[in-house]
Amino acid sequence: MKIDYPIAVDNDYAVWRAFGNHYWPALYFIDTQGRMIEKAILAGYDWGARTANIIAALWSERCKAIVEVDGY
Protein backbone atom coordinates (compact mmCIF):
# COMPACT_ATOMS: atom_id res chain seq x y z
CA MET A 1 0.00 0.00 0.00
CA LYS A 2 1.36 3.41 -0.98
CA ILE A 3 0.66 6.32 1.37
CA ASP A 4 1.32 9.78 -0.08
CA TYR A 5 1.41 11.72 3.18
CA PRO A 6 3.43 11.55 6.40
CA ILE A 7 2.24 9.37 9.26
CA ALA A 8 3.39 9.94 12.83
CA VAL A 9 4.22 6.79 14.76
CA ASP A 10 4.55 7.34 18.51
CA ASN A 11 5.22 3.86 19.89
CA ASP A 12 7.03 5.18 22.96
CA TYR A 13 4.45 7.96 23.64
CA ALA A 14 7.06 10.74 23.38
CA VAL A 15 4.72 12.99 21.36
CA TRP A 16 1.79 12.08 23.59
CA ARG A 17 3.76 13.19 26.65
CA ALA A 18 5.24 16.28 24.94
CA PHE A 19 1.72 17.61 24.30
CA GLY A 20 0.60 16.65 27.80
CA ASN A 21 -2.14 14.54 26.27
CA HIS A 22 -4.50 12.67 28.58
CA TYR A 23 -7.30 11.91 26.14
CA TRP A 24 -7.95 9.83 23.06
CA PRO A 25 -8.87 10.92 20.51
CA ALA A 26 -7.36 14.38 20.45
CA LEU A 27 -6.40 16.72 17.62
CA TYR A 28 -3.61 19.29 17.73
CA PHE A 29 -3.50 22.07 15.15
CA ILE A 30 0.05 23.32 14.56
CA ASP A 31 0.92 26.47 12.62
CA THR A 32 3.77 26.81 10.12
CA GLN A 33 6.12 27.97 12.89
CA GLY A 34 5.47 24.78 14.86
CA ARG A 35 3.26 26.42 17.50
CA MET A 36 0.14 24.68 18.74
CA ILE A 37 -2.76 26.98 17.91
CA GLU A 38 -5.66 24.76 18.94
CA LYS A 39 -6.25 21.51 20.80
CA ALA A 40 -9.50 19.54 20.55
CA ILE A 41 -10.58 16.61 22.69
CA LEU A 42 -12.89 14.59 20.46
CA ALA A 43 -14.27 11.90 22.76
CA GLY A 44 -18.01 11.78 22.21
CA TYR A 45 -17.94 14.21 19.27
CA ASP A 46 -18.50 13.78 15.57
CA TRP A 47 -14.86 14.02 14.43
CA GLY A 48 -15.61 15.38 10.98
CA ALA A 49 -18.01 18.12 12.09
CA ARG A 50 -15.88 19.12 15.08
CA THR A 51 -12.71 19.30 12.97
CA ALA A 52 -14.46 21.30 10.25
CA ASN A 53 -15.78 23.77 12.83
CA ILE A 54 -12.31 24.27 14.35
CA ILE A 55 -10.70 24.79 10.94
CA ALA A 56 -13.43 27.26 9.94
CA ALA A 57 -12.89 29.26 13.14
CA LEU A 58 -9.10 29.21 12.83
CA TRP A 59 -9.14 30.06 9.13
CA SER A 60 -10.62 33.52 9.61
CA GLU A 61 -8.43 34.18 12.66
CA ARG A 62 -5.23 33.22 10.82
CA CYS A 63 -6.22 35.21 7.71
CA LYS A 64 -6.73 38.32 9.84
CA ALA A 65 -3.21 37.85 11.22
CA ILE A 66 -1.75 37.55 7.71
CA VAL A 67 -3.61 40.46 6.11
CA GLU A 68 -3.26 43.74 7.97
CA VAL A 69 -6.23 46.00 7.37
CA ASP A 70 -5.79 48.62 10.09
CA GLY A 71 -5.26 52.14 8.78
CA TYR A 72 -7.16 51.68 5.52
PyMOL commands that set and color helices and strands:
alter all, ss='L'
color gray80, all
select helices_A, chain A and resi 14-18+47-66
alter helices_A, ss='H'
color red, helices_A
select strands_A, chain A and resi 26-30+36-41
alter strands_A, ss='S'
color yellow, strands_A
deselect
rebuild
show_as cartoon
